[in-house]
Amino acid sequence: VGRPIGSFFGYVTDGIFQNQQEVESAAFQNENTAPGDIRFKDLNGDGAITIEDQSYIGNPSPAIAYGLNVDFEFKGFDLAIFLQGTQGNDIYNATVRYDFNYVNRPASVLNRWTGAGTSNVEPRVNLLDPNQNARVSDRFVEDGSYLRLKNVQLGYALPPSLLKKIKFEKFRLYVSAQNLFTFTKYTGMDPEIGAYGGALNAGVDRGFYPQARVLLGGVNVTF
């Protein structure tokens, strides 16, 4: 209540348990919690991690969505640029199903917890996941803001004096590119994922195929 539609709701993480003493002094998660597991915040202060400790953890709706068209012409050359992006939105990175033990893991798992002091971000590896480290939490929420060079085209048209000699009304060469550059902190394949299945699923990246980068060249000729 009071949050944007489709907001992310889940547990809040608080680092990794480094030793058994930390496990015992923290709020009870379950009887199988061990060093190397994620420590979740006891938001209601009742001494146990339950569904009552879930909270608002992100907003898939951007504060602003913007675009910019720019056109230049100079001595036969023309340049058209289209930029687009969003700012202030979050993405729930669900590209890896941590609750399945038969799927590949991202390269970040190479930096997993293997002993006290080794990691305070990536938990230990356990196929059974006894602590439910894979539960919905802010661990999977990332900044989804991006700026993308969506389209760019550079062309050159021959001057009228030369067109008369070769008997053309128009002769223009061009090169263009789509999705040439994307500036973002998001670690998934593509921050431009949209919504799948309606507003309640906006901003959840389940492995959408990334926008293709396309390079083209061509000639416009009028006889």
Number of C-alpha atoms within 10 A of each C-alpha: 5 4 10 11 14 17 18 26 15 18 24 21 16 15 18 25 27 23 15 12 11 14 20 13 9 16 17 17 21 13 8 10 20 22 20 29 27 27 27 24 20 22 16 12 10 12 14 18 21 16 9 13 17 19 15 15 19 23 24 27 22 15 11 11 15 10 13 11 11 10 11 10 12 8 9 12 15 15 17 15 17 17 18 16 22 20 16 15 19 24 26 26 24 16 16 15 14 17 14 12 12 9 10 10 13 9 8 9 12 11 14 17 22 16 13 13 12 15 18 19 18 21 24 22 15 12 11 10 18 14 18 16 22 16 14 18 21 20 21 16 21 19 20 28 22 20 19 20 19 20 19 20 18 17 19 18 18 16 13 14 8 11 15 11 8 10 12 14 12 15 19 16 15 17 15 18 18 18 17 15 14 17 12 17 12 17 11 19 15 18 29 20 19 16 14 14 7 9 14 14 17 22 29 23 23 15 14 16 10 12 14 10 12 11 13 10 12 11 13 11 12 10 9
